[in-house]
Each structure stands twice: as structure tokens, then as C-alpha cells.
């Protein structure tokens, strides 16, 4: 075939080749687009794989809070009403635990201690002392190992260990305001107070005030030597002490020796002391028994006489008294008489001498003594006696008015 024929043949095929070429270009383009779409699809799948599907949290329905059952309010127990309080006081007279250092009475008492021991002296009255709340004695003379004896015939002194006579028999208080307390000077008096307090025994007298509390009742005690102090000074002291106590006891060393009936000065002082606010007056000094006066609802005991008295080895009159009283303290502070007792005693358990052992009298002798002291007293049918008092127990007062004692 000639070159010209070949050329003409190719020329005639040119439209077909163009169509084929266009088809190839279209396929290429299509293929290119398909690759890119695949890449975009892959990328979309990859994004879905790494992007977490958000978790939907369901809000739970609220749980209803149960209504608590009402707590029952307890009914308070009824408050007990305050009740009156009763305290019992026993008072005895002059106690000289020892004797005169310028006479033989000092050594006689000492020998009695050595022979019998401390507890022997109050053995016959111990039941009275142990069954009360407060036992009060007048300590007539110092117990001391210091001080200088004054001049005179009756200069009393006891040894320091004689305090055991009182501690062994439930003595709680001693008055030291008397005319023998300074027989060994102020040093002896101060030493006496020290020994008492070291032994657990209270002490009052002069400017020294005794204070204690018994079953919630505040008790104070004062003590004075009458001829060394004016009555108005005692009144001032009572008025100063009254706010500090519920019960106030005043010990008075007064009167005249050997006089059974109270003298004018005792009456004057006694009434003024009660008017000032005292609840009980305990009197000593005459060395013999005296009367008991009820004044404005309060008792004044004018003289109890001797008791355990070493100052005389054989007193002519050995008769003496113990006085007891229940004092009833109301919640409002009122103090009332809850009954009394008057116990007749002898300062000795034997009649021929003083053995320093006070002993209650038998019914016959006791009745005689109560009859005598009643002459100087104002007892009446209205006098309130303790049910265990000496006169009631001995049947000495027919139809006695007896106090009701609450246990």
C-alpha cells in the first residue's frame, strides 16, 4: 500500500481515535474521582471511630425521704417539794480535862487517865453524844504544852493528849470563851484551838466563829465571856453572822458561881441575844444547875453546871444537866422548836468523890433535880418534849406533849 493510501486510511480513522481518546480521558477522570471519594470515606470512618458516642445519663427518679415518726416527749417526773430538815444538838456543861497545876487536882486527873484510858470518862453519856448531830461542851481551861501559868490557886491545864477523851465520844464543838481559857496565857489558848482543830473538833469563842453544815443546814456558833464584852457588841456579831447560817448558837459564860437562879445580867443579855437572831443560848459558869427559859420561841439555858470537871476532886453539889433540842429548819429559813430533853446527871459515877465520869441519874433522883430546876424555868403543859427524852422515858411528866419526830 502506498504512503498516500495509508495516510488517507488514517485520516478516515481519526474520528474514531478521538472518541477512544475522549473515553480514556473520561475513565481516568472517573477513576481519579473514585480514589478521592474512597479517601474521604475512609477519613469519615476514622473520625467516627475516635469520636466517642456521648453517654446519655438517666436522672433517677427522686427517692422520697420518709417522714420520721414523732419522738414522744417524756413527761418530767414531778419535782419533790423541799422538806424541813431537823438537826439535834446536845449541850453539856463545864469540862476541865485536867486540874489546877498549883494543887493536886492536876495529878489526880492524870492518874485517872492512866488508870482508865481516854474513853472511860464519857462512857456513861456516850449514847447521847453519838445519837445527835452536834455535841457542844464548855472547855473550862486549856489543853496545852505551851504558855506560862498565871498566878492564883485555880490555874487549870490539861495535857494535849486529853483531846482523845472528846474524839472518842463524838464531841464536835468546844466553847473556849471562859474565865479559865487563858490560865496559860494567849499561847495556851491558841495551842488549845490548834489541838482541837487538828483532832477534828470545832472551836468557838471570843472572835473565833465555828461554822459547819449538817444535812444542808448551815450552823454557826459564837462564844463569849459576859463580863468582858458589852451586850451591844454581841448583838453586832450576831447580826454580822446571821446571813452566813441557818442556825445560830451562842455560848455564854455568865452569871454567878453557886447561884441556881439566873441574875439580872443574864436575863438582859439572854433576851437581847435572842432578839438579835440567835436560835439557842447555852449557858455555863455557875458550876451548878440553873433554869431553862423559853423566850419568843427560843430556849435560853442559863446554867448546865459542871460535867467532866477535874478542877474539884469532890464537889459539894455534883448535880448537873445535859440539854438536847431538835431544831427544825424549814425551806424558807424559819427555825422552830422540834422538842427538847433535859437529862439530870451527876458529875461522878460514885457519890463519895469525883471520878470525872458524868452519869445520868436514876428516875428518883432525876425527878427531884428536874423539880428543883423547874422552879427557875418556865416549863408548861405546852412544852414540847422529844419522844426519847429523859422525862418521857422515865414517866416523870404525865400527859407530856411529845414531838412528832420524822425519821
HELIX and SHEET records of a PDB file:
HELIX    1   1 UNK A    3  UNK A   50  1                                  48    
HELIX    2   2 UNK A  105  UNK A  116  1                                  12    
HELIX    3   3 UNK A  118  UNK A  120  5                                   3    
HELIX    4   4 UNK A  126  UNK A  130  1                                   5    
HELIX    5   5 UNK A  160  UNK A  162  5                                   3    
HELIX    6   6 UNK A  163  UNK A  167  1                                   5    
HELIX    7   7 UNK A  185  UNK A  198  1                                  14    
HELIX    8   8 UNK A  226  UNK A  228  5                                   3    
HELIX    9   9 UNK A  231  UNK A  242  1                                  12    
HELIX   10  10 UNK A  264  UNK A  276  1                                  13    
HELIX   11  11 UNK A  363  UNK A  374  1                                  12    
HELIX   12  12 UNK A  390  UNK A  393  1                                   4    
SHEET    1   A 5 UNK A 202  UNK A 204  0                                        
SHEET    2   A 5 UNK A 173  UNK A 175  1                                        
SHEET    3   A 5 UNK A 134  UNK A 139  1                                        
SHEET    4   A 5 UNK A  85  UNK A  96  1                                        
SHEET    5   A 5 UNK A 306  UNK A 309  1                                        
SHEET    1   B 7 UNK A 202  UNK A 204  0                                        
SHEET    2   B 7 UNK A 173  UNK A 175  1                                        
SHEET    3   B 7 UNK A 134  UNK A 139  1                                        
SHEET    4   B 7 UNK A  85  UNK A  96  1                                        
SHEET    5   B 7 UNK A 319  UNK A 329 -1                                        
SHEET    6   B 7 UNK A 335  UNK A 346 -1                                        
SHEET    7   B 7 UNK A 359  UNK A 360 -1                                        
SHEET    1   C 3 UNK A  99  UNK A 100  0                                        
SHEET    2   C 3 UNK A 156  UNK A 158 -1                                        
SHEET    3   C 3 UNK A 142  UNK A 143  1                                        
SHEET    1   D 6 UNK A 210  UNK A 214  0                                        
SHEET    2   D 6 UNK A 217  UNK A 225 -1                                        
SHEET    3   D 6 UNK A 247  UNK A 253  1                                        
SHEET    4   D 6 UNK A 280  UNK A 284  1                                        
SHEET    5   D 6 UNK A 298  UNK A 301  1                                        
SHEET    6   D 6 UNK A 292  UNK A 295 -1                                        
SHEET    1   E 2 UNK A 384  UNK A 385  0                                        
SHEET    2   E 2 UNK A 401  UNK A 402  1                                        
END                                                                             
